[in-house]
Amino acid sequence: MSNPTWRKRALVVASGVAVGALALAGCTPAAPTPTETAVDASVLIAEVNELTSFNPNTSQGNIDINSKISYLTRSGFFYVSDSMELIPDTSFGTMEKISDDPLTVEYKLNDDLVWSDGDPIDTDDLLLGWAIASGHFDDYTLNAESGEVDGGTKYFDIAGSTTGVDSTAVPVVSDDKKSLTLTYGTPFVDWDLVGLIDQPIHVVADKAGVTVEELTKAITTAPAGDAAKPAAPNATIKAAADFWNTGFDVTSLPDDKSLYLSSGPFVVDEWAPTQSVSLKLNDKYTGDLKPAYTQMVVRFIGDANAQVTALQNGEVDVINPQASAETLSTLEAMSGVQVLQGDQLSYDHLDLTFAGVFADPKVREAFLKTIPREQILSSIVTPVNPEAKVLNSQIFVASEGDVYQESVKQNGSDKYAKVDIEGAKALLAGATPTVRILYNIANPNRVNAFEAIQASAAEAGFVIEDVGRKDWGSQLGSDIYDASIFGWISPGVGNAALPQIFGAGGGGNYNQYSNPKVTELTEKSQFMTDADELNQAKFDIDRMTFEDAYGLPLFQSPGLMAHTDRITGVTYMANQTGPIWNFWEWTVGE
């Protein structure tokens, strides 16, 4: 799927926040037994998008494929299972809540952890992760109307939100650099998703032109940012942030190997642009999640039919194509192939930019009245899932059941239940606004949705300009479009998506949406430990975004995966990690 990942402090986490936690609710499966030896074999998987960055935690790098390569090459304190449980990886270290008042978490790293260049993984790396995830040094202010920075300094351009972690004090580290203690100024509902592992600090420091000692000293001694009294930027931290923000973005394999170091089971080995990325075993990895094979090859195949053909021809072993009735029927007719289906924690949506032509709420409302959501659903999703319905929530997906239904009853989505061309014309009062729509031209579903919207909106007088492109992800948040069609996919854990997407200045708020009441609720939501209170906040956000004509959800995506009998151990995964969530449990046959 060509979806930006639903920013991860739950995903690959919004900077430094990996997926998982130590304190688990209920029972969790035991950690897999380490593989003592790996067979000399390659596993080939197909992915829709091509790699664009070795840093998936920036606003422009937060694309699903970047997060998947990171998942294969980075270790952390936890991961998410296919049942959406947080599983600790104690072969990396432990994180433990040692106090509720104040909320205090202790991180302990195992001995002898190293990056793939042999440099130790220690609390220096965790300190950098904290500086990124907390926004501790930020002193910027946002324009109340545009939601853009108009004063002060925003250091790290993270894809997610700093809310929650921003209440923490400067961490306390042990003399041996193996443990770090993080104290929160207020309770934080997602504390157990704050993994504090990001990019290697020795690489960031080197590229910033400073030493690790100089960077850690700046992180531990520089004053916290104060938006009421913005100061001159800290030169050391600013240099590190400037590199972190863009320095890991790539179009081919860099000659400088420090830009793609690994702390996990695999390390990137080769990259044939537009074709594939190959990963080999990381000989410096000492953890438990060791694959039983020596190589992973990720092939970039955007077209679902081409993925199916590649699977049939034995050119790939695992595919995760865009679901369609044709694709499903073809796969089911193939011998030696296992087909896996389910709902995805993903939804396609149309977002409007709160500037330009859509600065006028009447034009936003008029445009949304023309969106043929039933037509889009019937042409894309219904052939795969006849029971599917149009999605009517900005916050919940239909598979969440009662909480979704309850929100739909009160959020006002019924205003857009049917296309209303005459109502749109009345709001436009004879005007013929031009609307530029951004989408992924390599994704048949997005092309289909665009063409349906273009035809319907034209009936009301809108002039639709096609600005679809292959590099659509890197254009999100730019000024080349007025509306965008894309998908969010959730990690299935945590609540960081609320401030990330709907809060003013959030890393995923690409459309300059700024409603002070919504922003306040998204921030408060990160500290709500009562489930009913949190759900009510989500209900209110859902309602207010519809009142503001934020955009429209289209449908929850059906999931489809398949693999040949050569590979065993693959299970259906609904979140953004997809089938590779347990790649270390796969076995390879002849």
N, C-alpha and C positions, 0 to 999 in steps of 0.2 A: 504494500500500500504506500502511496506517496503522501504520507502524512507527517507533518512536523510532530515530533513527540510531544505528548502533553507534559510539558516541562516538568521535569523531574525533580524534585526533591523527592520525588517519588519515582521518577524515571531513571534517567541517568542523572538524575538529579540536577536541579538547578544548582549550579556550581557547588561542587564540594559536597552536595547532599546526595549520597548514593541511595540505592534502593534497599531498605531493609532496616531491621532493628534487632536489638538484643532481647528486650523484654517482649516475649511473644504471648499473644492471647490464645489460650487453649493449647492443644497438642500440635506438635510439628514433626514431620518425618525426620528420621536420623540423617546426618550428613552422609553422603556417599562414600564408599570405601575408595581410597586412592588407588589408581591404576599403577601397578608396579612397572609394567612394560607396555609400550605402545606399539601396535603393528605398523609396519611401514605402508601406510595407505593414506589416500586423500579422500576427504568428504567434500563434495561440491554442492553449494546451495545457490539458489537464484534470488536476487533482490531487485526491486523495481528501480530504486534510485542509485546514483553513483555517489561515492564518497566525495565530500567537499571540505571536511575539516577533521583534524585529530582532536578538536576540542568541541564536544557536543553541548557544552554548557553555556555558550554565548548565544545571543539572540539570533545571529545569522547562522550559527553552526548547529542549531537545535533541530536537525533533520533525523528521521528514524535511522537511516543507514549509518550516520556518524555515531549514533548512540550504540548501534549493534557492534560496530567495530570496537568501540570502547568496551563494551561488555565482554568481548572475546579477549581483550588485551589488558584489562585492569582488574585488580582485586580490591576487595573492600570488606567491611565488617558484616555484610549481609547481602542477600539477594531475594527476589520474589519468586515464589513457586507458582505452578499452574493453578493452584487453588487460592491464590492471592494471599498466601501466608508469608510473613517475613522470616527468612531462615538465616540464622547466624552462621558465618563462616569463621569458626574459631581457629582455623589454620592460618588466618591473617591476624586475628586479634579479638579483643572483646570490648564491648561498650556496655556499661552498667549504670543504671540510675542509682546513685548512692544517697540521694536526699530528695524529698518532695518540697521542702520549704527551707531554703529556696531550692528550686529544681536544679539538681547538680548531676552531671553525667561524667563518668570517668572512662576514658579510652585507653586501652592498653594494646600496644603493638607487640607481636611475637618477635623473638630474637631472629637475627639473620635474614630479615626481609630486605631485598634489594630490588632496584630497578634493573632493567635488562642490560644497562651499561655497567652494572656492578655497584652503583652508588647506593648507600643505605637508604631505606625508607624509615624515617623517624619522625619525631614531633615537629621538626622543621617543616615537613610536608603538610602536617596537620594544621600548623599555624597559617600557612598560605591558604589552605582550604577554608579555614575560619575567616580570614580576612576577606575572601571572595564571597562566601555565603552570608556573612553578617552585614556587609555594607558599612562596617564600623566607622570608616573614615569618610564616608559620603557626607557632603554638606550642601547638596544641590536642592533647588526648589523647582517646582513644576508650574508651568503656566496653567492657571485654573481652567482656561477654555480649551487649549490645545492638548494639555497633558504632556507637553514636551519640556525638557530642561531649559530654564531661562536664567539660571544663576547658580553659582557655586560649582562644585566638582562631583561628578559621578565617576568613580574609579573603574570598577569592574562591570562590564556590560553583560550581566548574567541573563540567561533566558527566563529564569524564574523570578521569585520574589525573595527579598531578605527578611520579610516579616516573620517574627518569631525569633530567629537567630539574631536579629538586630538588638534584642534586649540583653544579650550576653555580655559579660565582662571579658576583658582580655584573658585568655586561657592561662592556667598555671601548668607549667611543664616540669617534669622530673629531670634531675641532673643527668640521668643516663639517656634521656631523649626517647624513652620507651612508653611513657604514659603522659596523658594530658587530661586536665580537669576543666570542664566547661560549666559555668554557673549562669543560670538564666535570671533575669530580673523579674520575670513573670512566667506563670505556667504556659507551656507551649504544647499544643495537642500533638504535633508531629515531631517531637524531640527525637523519637527513635528512628527517624529517617535522615537525621543529620549525620552523614558518614564522614565528613571532613577530609575526604581524599579527593584531590583534584589533580592538577598537573605537577610534575616534579619541580620542587622549588629550586633545585640547583640549575635546572634548565632555564626557568623563568628569570632567575637572578642573572645568569650569564648573559642572556639575550637583552636584559635590561641594562647591562653594563655595570652591575654591582656584584658584590660577593653575597653568599648566602648569609653570612654573619651580619652584613649591613642591612639586608632585607629583613631578617628576623628581628634585628634591633629596632628597625623602623616600625614593624608591625606591633611589637610589644611596648614601645615607648611613645609613639606618636599620639597626640591627643585625638579623642573621638571627634568625628565631624559634628558640626552644629549648624543646621540650616539657617538658624536665626543670626548666626555670626560666621558666615563663610570666610575661610582663610585661604591664603595662597596654597596651592597644592603641595603635598609632601612629594618632593622630587623623586625619592627612591620608590615609594609606593606607586606613584603615577607612572614611572617608567616601567615597572613590573606590570601594571594594569594595561598599559598601552600595548605591550607585547602580548599579554594573555588574550586581549580582546581580538586580535587578528593574526598573531604570529603563527598559529597552528592551522590556518586555513591553507588549503592546497588544491592543486589541479593535477598533480602527478607526484610520484614518490620523491621526496626531497633527498638530495645528497647528504644532508645533515641528519643523521640517524637520531639525534637527540630530540627531534621534533615528533618522533613517534615511539618513544620508549614504552616498554611494557612492564607491568607489575603482575600480570596475570598469566594464564596458561599458554597463550599464543602471543607471538610478536609478528608484526607485518613484515613480509619478506620481499614481495614484488608487487608491482601495480602496472597493469597495462591499461592506460586511460581509455575510458568508454567500454572496456571489455571486462576486466576482473581485477580483484585484489587477492593475493595469496598470503596466507599466514602459516608460519611454522611454529613448532613447539619452542617455548622460551626456556632455554636450558638453565636460566637463573631462578625459575619458579619452583618453590618448595611447598606449595599449598596442597590441599586435598582435592581440588577440582581439576585433576589431571585427565585429559582426554586419552582414549584408548587407541588413537590414531595419530599420525605425525603431521598432517597438513589439513588446513581448511582453505578452500578456494571459494570466494564469493564472486559469482558472475552477475553482471549488471544486465538484466533482461527486463525492460519496461513493459513489454507487451505480454498479456496473459497467455495468448495462444502460443507465443514463442516459448514461454516457460514450459507449457505443457508438452510442446514438441521436444524441447531439450530433455525433459524428464523421460519421455517415451524413447528417445534415442540413446539414453544412458549418458547424456552430456552433463546432467546434474542429478543429484540424489534427493534433494529436498527442495520443494517450491512453496511459495506463499503468495499465490497470484491474486489479482483482483477477482473477486467472486462473480461469476455469471452462470446462467443456466447452461450455456454451451460448454463452458469450461468444466462445470461439474459433471455433466453427462459424458463428456469425453474422458475425464479421469476415471469415472466409475466403470467405463467400458474397457479400461486398460488392465491387462493382467500384470501381476507382480507389483502392483501399486496399492498403497494404503492411503485412503482419503480420510481427512479429519475435518470436521465442520463444527461451527458454533458461532455464537454472537461475539463480535469484537467489542472491546471497550473503546470504541472509536465511533465518531460521527462526522458526517459531512455537513458543512454549513456555509451560509452566505453572510459575510460581514460587510458592513458599510463604514466607510471612512468619514469621521465626523469633521470634515473640512471640505472646502470646495463646494461642489454641487450638493452634497449631503449635509452641509452645515444647516440647511433649512429642514426642520423636522417634518414639515408637510411633504417635502420632496422624498424624504426617507420613507415616510408612511405610504406615499403613493407608489413608490417603487416596490415595496414589500407586498402591496396588494396585488401586484402582477405576477408574483413568483408561483409557477405551476408545480407546487410540491408533489401533488398526487401524480401528475404526469411523470415527474422525475423518478419518484418511487417505483411506479409501475414499469418503467423502462429499464431500471437499473437493479432494483432489489427484489421486487415481487417474483421475478422468474426464478430466483434462488431460494427465497423464503416467502411463500405465498401468504403467510400469516403476518408479514411485516406491515407496520403502519408508519405514517408520516411521524417524524419526531417532533414533539411539541414542547421541549424544554431546552434551555441554554445550559442547564446545570447537570441534569440527570439524563441517563439513557434508559430506554424502555425496559431493558433486562434487569434494572434495579427494582422493578415491581411496584409495591405499594407507595414508596416514597416518590417515585416518578409520577404515578397517577395523582397523588395528593397535590403535587406541585402544579401539574397541568390544570387541575380544577380551579386554581386561583391566580394563575400567572397571566391571563389575558391572551393566551396564544390563539384562542378561538376567533379572535379578530381577523386572523389570516388563514382561517380554515379552508377557504375557497378563494379562487382567483376572482378579483372584483375590478374589472377593467373600468367600468363606469365610475366606481368610487375613486379610482386613481385619477381618471380624467378630471373629475370635479375638484380634487385637491390641486391638480396642476393648473387648472383654470386657463387652458390654452397654451401653456408653456411646453417646450419640447427639449428638456434637459438632455445633455450628452453624458452618458455614464460609461466610464472605462472599466472593464472587468478583467481581473487577473486570475489565471488558473493554469493548471499544468496541462500543456497541449499534448504531452506524452501519455496522459491518463485518459482512456476512453470514457470512463464515467464522468470525469470533469468536463470533457468535451461535450458529452451528451447533455449535462446539466446546463452548461453555458448556452448551447444552441436553443434549448427549451426556454430559458430565461430571456434570451435575445428576442425570440419570436413573440413571446407573450408581452414583454415590456413595450415592444414597438407598437402594439395595438393601442396602448394608452398614450403614445406620443413620445416615448423615450427614444433617444438615438443611442444605440449601444455600440461602443467601440471595443473591438477585440484586442486586448493587450496580453493575451495568453502567451506563455513562453516556457521553455524547458527549465530555465533557471528561476522559476517562480518563487522558490523558497527564499533565495537570497534577496528578492525584491519586496518581501513582506515588510511593511512599515515605510516603504519608499513613497514618493509622490507621483509614481507613474500610473496609479489606478485610483478608482473611487470605490470599487467593490471587489471582493475577493472570494473565490470558492476554493475551500481546501478542507482538510480534516484534522481534528485533534484526536490523539489516541492516548488513553490514560494508562498509568502504571498499575491502576487497580488498588493503590494504597495511598493514604495521605490526602491532604486538602490544599496543597500548595497551589493548585491550579486557580483557585479563586482570586487571590491578589495578583497572580501572574497574568491572568487573562483580562480580568474585569477591573482591577485597581488602576488608578491613574499612575502612569509610569511603570506599570508591570512589564516584565520582560517579554510577555506574549501579547501585550496590548498593542497590536499593530495598527489599530484603526483610530487611535487618539481618542478613545472613549474616556470621558471624564465626568462622572456623576459623584459629587462629594459624599452623598449618602451611601452609594454603592461601595466606594473606596473605603469608607469607614467600616462598613460591614465586612468587607473582605479582610481587612486588617484584624478586626475583632474576632473573626471566625478562627483565626490561628491560635486563639487562646481559649476557645470554648471546649471544655472537656465534657460537657453534658451533651449527649447525642441529640436530645430533643431541641435544645437551644441552638445547636449547630444546624440542624435541619431547618429550623425556622429561619435562620439567617440565609440559608440557601434558597428557601422559598421566596423570601423578600427580594433577594438579588435577581432571581428568575423573573419575578413580576416586574421589577423596575427596569430591567433590560428590555422587556417587551414594551413597556410604556415609553421608553426612549427610542423605540424603533432601531435597536442596536443591529439587528440582522435577523436571520431566520435559520434555525436548525432544519436540516433536510431529512436525514435518515440515519439510523444506527447501522453501521456497516456489518454485513454478514462476513464471517470468517471462513476461509478455505485454505487448507494446507494439504500437501500430499508428499509422500516419499516412497522410494522404491524399497523392495524387500531386502536390498543390500544393506540398509541401515535399520537398526532396531533401537528402541528407546525413545523415539520421537513421540511427544504427546501434544495435544492441542493447547495453545496458550492464547488467551484473549487479549493480553496487554501488548505494549509496544515492542517487547522483546521478541515476540513471535516464537517459532519453533526452536530457536537456539537457546532458550532459557536454561536447558539442562544438557548442553552440548557435551559435557564431560561424562554423561551417562550413556551416550550413544556407543553402539558397537558396530563394527564394519564386517560384513561377510564377503564372500567371493564375488 
